[in-house]
Amino acid sequence: MSDEVVKVSQQGSVLVIRLACAENRNSLTAELRRQLGEAVETAEGETSVRAVYLTGEGPTFCSGGDFQMLQAGCDPWPVHRRFRSLGRWLTPLITLDKPVVVGVRGHAVGGGMGLALTGDVVIAGESAKFMSGFFRLGTVPDIGMMYHLPRLIGMARAKNFLFSGATLSPQEALELGLVAKVVADEEVDDAGLAEARRLAEGPAEVMGLAKTLMARSFETSLHEMFAFEGFGQVLAMSNPEFREGLAALIEKRRPDFVGAAAAAPHNGGTSGQSPK
């Protein structure tokens, strides 16, 4: 039986995913990646989950690649197989059509930084340190770094950060827009869970749709993006979350998006109840 290196629990409408291999600095071993993929699959398939909070146990968020794995599996085919498996855990996390909040304490190094950047909202503790480290090892950035970083901070800043081998403090990451908030380490979980709950209580399914559309914005023309917005709005306005939001505005009350989704017939989307 495999050790539990990823802990999963559900708090209300939020699925909490914790990297739990502190003795290995939460490095991206094959087993951790496999269990993380299972956790993301749960987030995707469980209709009572409306947002995700991802964090790490111990003093390190994630130290990136596992050195033993890199030593033993650096020939072409093992590397190819490892990257082919990204579709089982990383791609589903990036494309998850539910809000994802990431809480970072300690180092997020290499692929660990790439993992942190999968969050729609990133909360950093005061001990957080964001490091690339790829060129020190003689590898190209991976785990989505070359996809996310230029989109988040621009190509010139991304190149400067990667080529310089710099380490970003949480305040520097905040100024660059990589993180949304910096809090004391002991407050990271509270702040991250509060943000995840706030998002879960909002129109989570519609936010997931907007997230999917925004991911296309850098490769899409203006006219194509308008078309995506139009098709997206057709879906959004057919959703019970829209009807609840509009009614609440007219009636001058707080919307109950979770209740509206739970009361609607289950259609495979993000509702407030589990499938029967």
C-alpha positions in Angstrom: 0.0 0.0 0.0 1.4 3.4 -1.0 2.1 6.1 1.6 -0.3 9.0 1.7 1.8 11.9 0.3 -1.2 14.0 -0.7 -4.0 14.5 1.8 -7.5 15.4 0.6 -10.4 16.6 2.6 -13.5 18.6 1.9 -14.6 21.6 4.0 -18.0 22.6 2.9 -17.8 23.4 -0.9 -14.0 23.6 -0.8 -11.7 20.6 -1.6 -8.5 20.9 0.4 -5.4 19.3 -1.2 -2.2 19.1 0.9 1.1 17.9 -0.3 2.2 15.8 2.6 5.7 14.5 2.1 7.6 17.1 4.2 10.6 14.8 4.8 11.1 14.9 1.0 10.3 18.6 0.8 7.1 17.7 -1.1 9.2 17.0 -4.2 7.3 15.9 -7.3 7.9 12.1 -7.0 5.9 9.8 -9.2 3.7 8.8 -6.2 3.0 12.4 -5.3 2.1 13.2 -8.9 -0.2 10.2 -9.1 -2.0 11.1 -5.9 -2.3 14.7 -6.9 -3.9 13.6 -10.1 -6.4 11.6 -8.2 -7.2 14.6 -6.0 -7.7 16.8 -9.0 -10.0 14.1 -10.5 -12.0 14.2 -7.3 -12.3 18.0 -7.6 -13.4 17.8 -11.2 -15.9 15.0 -10.7 -17.4 15.8 -7.3 -20.3 18.3 -7.9 -20.3 19.4 -4.3 -16.8 20.9 -4.8 -17.0 24.4 -6.0 -13.4 25.6 -5.3 -10.0 24.0 -4.4 -7.4 25.0 -1.9 -3.9 23.6 -2.6 -1.0 23.9 -0.2 1.9 22.0 1.3 2.7 20.6 4.7 6.0 21.4 6.4 8.5 24.2 5.8 8.6 23.8 2.0 5.7 24.2 -0.4 7.3 22.1 -3.1 11.0 21.6 -4.0 10.3 20.6 -7.6 11.8 17.5 -9.2 12.8 14.5 -7.2 16.6 14.1 -7.5 16.6 10.3 -7.3 14.1 10.2 -10.1 16.1 12.6 -12.2 19.3 10.6 -11.7 17.6 7.3 -12.5 15.3 8.5 -15.3 17.1 11.0 -17.5 17.4 8.9 -20.6 15.1 10.0 -23.5 12.2 7.5 -23.0 11.8 7.8 -19.2 11.7 11.6 -19.7 9.2 11.3 -22.5 7.0 9.0 -20.5 7.2 11.4 -17.5 6.1 14.4 -19.5 3.4 12.4 -21.3 1.9 11.7 -17.9 1.4 15.5 -17.3 -2.0 15.0 -18.9 -3.0 12.9 -15.9 -2.3 15.5 -13.2 -1.0 18.9 -14.3 -3.1 19.6 -17.3 -6.4 18.7 -15.5 -5.3 21.0 -12.6 -4.5 23.9 -15.0 -7.8 23.5 -16.9 -10.0 22.7 -13.9 -13.1 24.7 -14.5 -13.4 25.6 -10.8 -11.5 28.3 -8.9 -8.1 27.2 -7.5 -6.4 29.0 -4.6 -2.8 28.1 -3.7 -1.2 28.7 -0.3 2.6 28.9 -0.3 4.9 28.7 2.7 8.6 28.3 2.3 10.3 27.4 -1.0 8.5 26.9 -4.2 11.4 25.8 -6.4 11.5 24.8 -10.1 8.5 22.6 -10.8 7.2 23.6 -7.4 7.0 27.2 -8.5 5.3 26.0 -11.7 2.8 24.1 -9.5 2.2 27.3 -7.4 1.4 29.3 -10.6 -1.4 26.9 -11.4 -3.5 28.8 -8.8 -6.0 31.4 -9.9 -5.2 33.1 -6.7 -2.0 32.6 -4.8 -1.6 33.5 -1.1 2.0 33.7 0.1 3.4 33.4 3.6 6.2 35.6 4.8 8.6 32.7 4.4 7.7 32.1 0.8 10.5 32.1 -1.7 9.9 31.6 -5.4 12.9 30.2 -7.3 13.4 28.9 -10.9 16.5 26.8 -10.4 16.2 25.1 -13.8 19.3 26.5 -15.4 21.3 25.8 -12.3 20.5 22.2 -13.0 20.9 22.5 -16.7 17.3 21.9 -17.7 14.6 24.0 -19.4 11.8 25.3 -17.2 8.8 22.9 -17.0 5.6 22.2 -15.1 4.0 25.0 -17.0 6.5 27.7 -16.1 7.2 28.7 -19.7 3.4 28.8 -20.3 2.3 30.7 -17.2 5.2 33.0 -16.3 5.3 35.1 -19.6 1.5 35.4 -19.4 1.5 36.6 -15.8 4.5 39.0 -15.8 5.4 39.5 -19.4 8.1 38.0 -21.6 10.9 40.4 -20.7 10.4 40.0 -16.9 10.0 36.2 -17.3 13.3 35.9 -19.2 15.1 38.1 -16.7 13.8 36.1 -13.8 14.6 32.7 -15.4 18.0 33.6 -16.8 19.2 35.5 -13.7 18.5 32.6 -11.4 16.9 35.0 -9.0 14.8 34.3 -5.9 11.6 36.3 -5.5 10.6 37.3 -2.0 6.8 37.2 -1.3 6.8 41.0 -1.5 8.5 41.0 -4.9 6.1 38.3 -6.1 3.2 40.5 -4.9 4.6 43.5 -6.7 4.9 41.5 -9.9 1.3 40.2 -9.6 2.3 36.6 -9.1 0.6 36.5 -5.6 -2.6 38.2 -4.5 -1.7 38.6 -0.8 1.1 38.2 1.7 0.3 37.1 5.2 2.1 35.6 8.2 3.0 31.9 7.7 0.5 30.9 10.4 -2.3 32.7 8.6 -1.7 31.2 5.1 -4.3 28.4 5.5 -6.9 30.7 7.1 -6.4 33.3 4.3 -6.3 30.7 1.6 -9.4 28.8 2.8 -11.3 32.1 3.3 -10.6 33.1 -0.3 -11.5 29.6 -1.5 -14.8 29.7 0.4 -15.5 33.2 -1.0 -15.1 31.9 -4.5 -17.1 28.8 -3.7 -20.0 30.9 -2.5 -19.9 32.9 -5.7 -21.1 31.8 -9.2 -18.3 29.1 -9.3 -19.5 27.4 -12.5 -19.7 30.7 -14.4 -16.2 31.6 -13.0 -14.9 28.3 -14.3 -16.3 29.1 -17.7 -14.7 32.5 -17.7 -11.4 30.9 -16.6 -11.6 28.5 -19.6 -12.2 31.4 -22.0 -9.4 33.6 -20.6 -6.9 30.8 -21.0 -7.4 31.3 -24.8 -6.9 35.1 -24.8 -3.2 35.1 -25.7 -3.6 33.0 -28.8 -7.0 34.3 -30.0 -7.9 37.3 -32.2 -10.2 40.1 -31.1 -13.1 38.8 -33.2 -12.6 35.2 -32.1 -12.5 36.4 -28.4 -15.8 38.3 -28.9 -17.3 35.1 -30.3 -16.1 33.1 -27.3 -17.5 35.8 -25.0 -20.8 35.6 -26.8 -21.0 31.8 -26.6 -19.9 31.9 -23.0 -22.6 34.4 -22.1 -25.2 32.2 -23.7 -24.1 29.4 -21.3 -23.8 31.8 -18.3 -27.3 33.2 -18.7 -28.8 29.8 -18.9 -27.2 28.9 -15.6 -29.2 29.0 -12.3 -26.3 31.1 -10.8 -27.1 33.9 -13.3 -30.8 33.8 -12.4 -30.0 33.9 -8.7 -27.5 36.8 -9.2 -30.0 38.9 -11.2 -32.9 38.2 -8.8 -30.7 39.2 -5.8 -29.7 42.4 -7.4 -33.3 43.3 -8.2 -34.5 42.3 -4.8 -31.5 44.0 -3.0 -30.4 41.0 -1.1 -27.3 38.8 -0.9 -27.3 36.1 -3.6 -27.3 32.4 -2.6 -25.4 30.9 -5.5 -24.7 27.6 -3.7 -28.4 27.2 -2.9 -29.4 28.0 -6.4 -27.0 25.5 -7.9 -28.1 22.8 -5.4 -31.7 23.3 -6.2 -31.2 23.0 -9.9 -31.4 19.5 -11.6 -27.9 17.9 -11.7 -26.5 18.3 -15.2 -22.9 17.3 -14.6 -21.8 20.8 -13.6 -20.7 22.4 -10.4 -23.7 22.2 -8.0 -23.9 22.3 -4.3 -24.8 18.7 -3.9 -23.2 15.3 -4.6 -24.5 13.1 -7.4 -27.0 10.6 -6.2 
